[in-house]
Amino acid sequence: MKAEKNKQSTAKQSKPMRITISGEAGSGKSTVADIIANKLKIKRHSTGDYMRTMAAARGVTIIELNKIGETDPTIDKELDDWQKKLEKKKDESFVLDSRLGYHFIPSSIKIFLEADIQVRAERIYNDQRLVEENTTLKKTIDNIKKRQQLERERYKEKYGIDYLDFTKYDLVLNTTKMSPEDVAERIIRFVDKR
């Protein structure tokens, strides 16, 4: 019943709703964004999906794509331009799963998801999203740390921002012991109060 009430009250808003979900790899951004998009009947966009497509098109892994992005400005430019186009769609309601969504969609309700590294690694390893990189749980943990460090350094250098600065977000949730449905419900309740 609560979900129905949330869906109805959110749907009554007069201006488009924009939710950006940032967070650590494996914190549940994509899954939670899917649930929110389905419950609120709004579009869902994901830079992770976009980056995986870019990596596959180049025949590299996402970690390799991030390394390429350190010296090839077209990687970030393509992602940036895509997000800037979303910001310009003033009449569109959506949820965006993106580490830098809060930066490119300043009009959004900004959410950050975090979780314990072990839990994040288990989620990614069990999901088998990056099979070639994550052959063991230990290797998955190492890859998460490496990816986060590479991205954090690049974002600081290129944009002068730290996506791990929680003061930039409207809501920060630790998803370690929460189901994706519970996380989505917390976010929807938060959005409804705004």
N, C-alpha and C positions, 0 to 999 in steps of 0.2 A: 504494500500500500504506500509506503513512504516513497518508493521509487516512482510510482505513478504521480504522487503529489509533486515531487521534485521536477519530473518531466513537464507537468502541466504548468507549474509556476515559472519555470525557466522559459518555457515556450512563449509565455505572455510578455516577455521583455520586448520593449519597442526597438531598441538598437541591437545590432548584431552582437552575438556573444563570441569572444575570442579567448580561448584558453590555451596557454602555452605550457607544456610540461617538459621541464628540463630534469636532469638528474644523472646519476652515475650509471655506467653500463651494467645491465642486469638488475636495476632497481625496479623495473616493471613499467617503464614509460610507455612502451608500445602496447602492451596488454591493457594497461589502464586507459590509454587514449582510445583504443578500440571499444572498450566497454562504455566509456563516456559518450563517444560518438554515436554508438547504437542506442543508448538510453535517451540521449537528448535529441537524437535524429538530426545530427549536424555532420558536416564533412570532417574527415580525419586526414591529416597530412603528416608525413614523417621524413625528416632529413636522414634518419638512419636507413630507411628503405631507399631513399634517393641515393645515398652514398653507396649502399650495397650494389645498386644498379650501375652506378658510375664505376665502381671497382670491377664488377663482372665484365663490363664493356671494355675495360682496359686489361683484363686478364690478371688482376692482382687481388690480394686480400685487402680488407678494410684497413689493417695496420699498415700495409704497404702503401695504400692510397694516402693515408695520413702522412707517411714519410715523404711521399711524392709532393704532397701539399706544402711541405716545409720549403721547397724550392720552386714549385710550380704554382704561381698565383692563380692560374685558371681554375684550380680545384675549388678553392674558397670562393672565388668570384662566381662560379656557377651556382654554388649553394646559396651564397648571399643574394644573388639576383633572384633566385627562385623564392626566397623568403620575403624579399622586398616586394615582389609581385603580390604575395599573399596579403601584405599590409595594405596595399593599394585597393584591394577588393573590399571596399567599405561596407558593402551590403551583405557580405558572406559571413555566416557564423561557422566556426570551425574549432577543432582542437588540433594543435600542432605539437607533435613529439619531436623536440629539437633542443639540443643543449644551449643553443644561442637564440632560441625563439623569443625569449624575454627581451633580448637586445633589438631584434629586428621587428618585433611586433609590440611596440611600447604600449599600445592601447589594450593589450591583453591582460587577463588575470593570470599572474605568473606563479606557477607551481614548481617546486623542486622535490624530487624523490631521491632518497638515499636508503642504503641498506648495508648490512654487514658484508664485508668482502667475501667471506666464505659462502654466505647465502647467495650473493650475486654470482659467484663463480659456479655454484651448483646449478643455478637457474640457466646460465648460458651454456654450461657443459651439457646439461640434460636437454636443452632446447636444440642442440646441435646446429645452431645457426652458422657457426664458423668452424665446421668440422675439421678442415685442414689445419687450423691453428690451435685448436683446443683438444688435443689428443688425450690429455690427462687433466685431472682437476688442478694439479699444481701448475701445469702449463697455462691453464685457463686463468688462474689467479695472476700469474706473471704477465700474461697478455693484457688483462684488464688494467693492471698497474701501468704497464708500458703505454697503452693506448691513452689512458687518462692523463699521464704526464705529457705525452706528445701534444695532445689536444690543448691542455691547459697552457703550456708554454706558447703554442702557436696563437691562441686566442689573446693571451696577454700581449704578445708582440704586435700582432696585427690590429687588434681592436682596443687594446688598453683595458681589457676587462678580465675578470676572474669569474668564470661561471660557477665556481664553488663558494662565492661570497653570498651567503644566505640572506644578507640584508637587501638583496636585489629582488627578492621573491615575496609574494603576498602570503604564501603558505608553503611550509616545508614539512614533509612527512617522512618518517622512517618506516619503510615497508617490510623490514626484516620479519616481523611476526604478524603481518597483515595479509589477508588474501587480496588478490587484485580487485575483487568485487567490493570489499570493504574500503579499499583505497579510493576507488571510483566513487563510492557513496559519500565518503568524507569530502571529496572534492566537489561533488554536486551540491551537497549541503552548504559548503563554503560559498560556492558561486551563487546559490539562491539567496544568500544573505546580503549580497553586494548590490 
